[in-house]
Amino acid sequence: MKIVLRSALALAALLAAAALVAVEARAAEWVDVTHNVGGEKWGAYGVHYMSTVPHSNAVIAGVSEAGLWMSADEGATWKKLGGNEIRSRPDRIVYDPKDPAIFWVSGCYGDSPFRTDDGGKTFQRLGNLSHSDGIAVDFTDPERRTLLLGLHEQSQSLELSTDKGKSWTKIGSHLPDNTNHSSDPVVIDSKTFLVNTAGWKPKASLGIYHSEDAGQTWTEVSNFGPAGQALVASDGAIYWQRIWGGGLLKSTDEGKTWKTVSNTIKDNPIELPGNRLAGANGDQIYISSDGGESWTKVGPKIPFKPNGIVFSDKGQAFYAWRLSDNMKRPPASIVRWSMK
């Protein structure tokens, strides 16, 4: 009887252990949360950009020619924001640090930029520009009057607004003639700007340019050409990924000088709580706790090589997305991994 009881208890323990392992394995998986995002038909390249709303579980996906879509239930369902104003390929969302219901949206192959003051219920077009990449806002000014916009794959393309986006002036013409695409600006304050020069333009120079007179004159501060959305971290450090030759660039003096800190990750990093950084290399996420000097693998491999990752602080989850040539909402375009 005792032997039978011990065997039964042992079997129960084994089954319980197996169940726990199965639960942990499921929790460790990346889950497809594409579902109804973007509606039935997407434009070219599908999911083009993603962002998590600060201090919220919400995540936003920008779908080519289908607008912005928000999920407040960890990707189970998606709801379109606004009406049909945003018909571009969304490239950037910038949140007001004082109120995340206020954010700016840029995008290429369509009108841009836009601003919302009500969390995306309605959008207002700012000026009459279009076909843009990066947008940056002066958050040292409570009125948010100064904005910079980089046009898509164009040299000397930088546009400046000092009236909240009502009107724009081209200041990219003050950059050198032989510079590459100036698509991704950074605003330090109303007078201090940074912009990259990087892209596929033949024989054009790569670099980072710095201005202290609102873009009237520019100084080359790096001959490495980064691209995409630079990370301005909470401690003031700026991180930017080189597109040619690799390497994560870092500045701790508002962009006056730069150094290469690591070649581990292959895209622009994001910031996690506790001044940590996260980035991807192929299908693996890495985290740094020392300002990008060293990196540690975290989590299971992503089911694909992502075009970007974002992190929900409140939801304690990573999201990864990839571009697609399929306009019929292919599965696993957006995946989620919970750290809970």
Summary of the structure (lengths in Angstrom):
residues: 340
radius of gyration: 22.0
end to end distance: 42.4
largest distance: 90.8
contacts: 1172
relative contact order: 0.13
helix: 10%
strand: 39%
